[in-house]
Amino acid sequence: MRIAVVDDNPMNITVAQEILKRAGYTDVWAAASGVELFAILGLNAQGQEPDAAITHDNGIDLILLDMMMPGVDGITACHAISQSSRLRDIPIIMVTAIGDSKKLAEALDAGAIDYVTKPINRIELLARIRVALRLKEQKDWHKERDRRVREELQLAREVQSAALPQKVEEKRISVNAIFRPSEELSGDLYAWNRIDDKRYGIAVIDAMGHGISSSLVGMFIASLLQEAMTKLVEPELVIQDLNSRVQQLQFADQLIQYYFTALYALVDLEEGTVEYVNAGHPPGMIVRGDGGVEAFQQGGLAIGLFNEIKVTKHLLKISPGDRMILYTDGMLDLVSEDDEDQIARLKEALQPFGSKVEVAEVEEVLFRQDNDSNRSDDRCLVLVDIK
């Protein structure tokens, strides 16, 4: 353990060093002022982070800091250290001859975790140091664990993003998506699959909640969906198969039941039709080439709630120049948080974005006010252009 002793009186430093040395703390750094402490910790003379990136603190695990010093006193130094994100976890024990409770309270408010009074009592000082170092060790353990979790979440996010389908750009159809997760991992997903020369399966799914658990369920669903779209093709069969497969998920807590909404559409370019099943999902819409709008049907049960669900297939006609738009419920909050008829509001907002409007322009206009701080849910928008 590395301890910094800060005092403007050399004798006080010598006494503290000897106490620490006899107790087994041999790695002790000394500083005669707050400014010298700042230099040890990589701060400038004002106690601020310098312009150049500093990533070291010389491995200081604890600071014994005299309260009364000329220039930069202990309270000022303590406050500066607590303002640094890389230093604030270093425990600071104030050393003072002052019995003023207001000053001691000020020191604790500035970031000190404890104090000892002069003349120093060896047994008391060592006991308080042991407590402070145990707290530091626990904080370091949590910081390291949090760092590993963040790295694993970043890797999971990259894997999740890589699993999403790439844009389709073909002679008769294009399929693209705008996707903005609310957290590192998302419960929303979209998928499409070229079934044959004339048909495409396209799905938008929203798993319950968001975060790690819903993203894992979402990845499981995505793997099932690709197989179902390829082998079963028909919308009602795909939805029923997903429901039966999700029922196989077993959780230790019987009160936990994951479910998700889905809209699966089968686009037939030869017949000029879209057959679809809505399983509790917000309805999609088609912006016609002439500017008109036709909405998908609502209704249906979410997938995963019951062993068997009844599904209803619907059909819409499509023509060249039409744009099919599917979305998740996070898009509803983007246009209106309190309006009871959010779907109607979203329909009005999306109507101007027909197939003649580039996807990048749709994203720029529609998501202009959207950012990470105000996004409480994942936002997903899939656009299918019939050429």
Secondary structure, 3 states (H helix, E strand, C coil): CEEEEECCCHHHHHHHHHHHHHCCCCEEEEECCHHHHHHHHCCCCCCCCCCCCCCCCCCCCEEEEECCCCCCCHHHHHHHHHCCCCCCCCCEEEEECCCCHHHHHHHHHHCCCEEEECCCCHHHHHHHHHHHHHHHHHHHHHHHHHHHHHHHHHHHHHHHHHHCCCCEECCCEEEEEEEECCCCCCCEEEEEEECCCCEEEEEEEEECCCCHHHHHHHHHHHHHHHHHHHHCCCHHHHHHHHHHHHCCCCCCCCCCCCCEEEEEEEEECCCCEEEEEEEECCCCEEECCCCCEEECCCCCCCECCCCCCCCCEEEEECCCCCEEEEECCHHHHHHCCCCCCHHHHHHHHHCCCCCCCCHHHHHHHHCCCCCHHHCCCCEEEEEEEEC
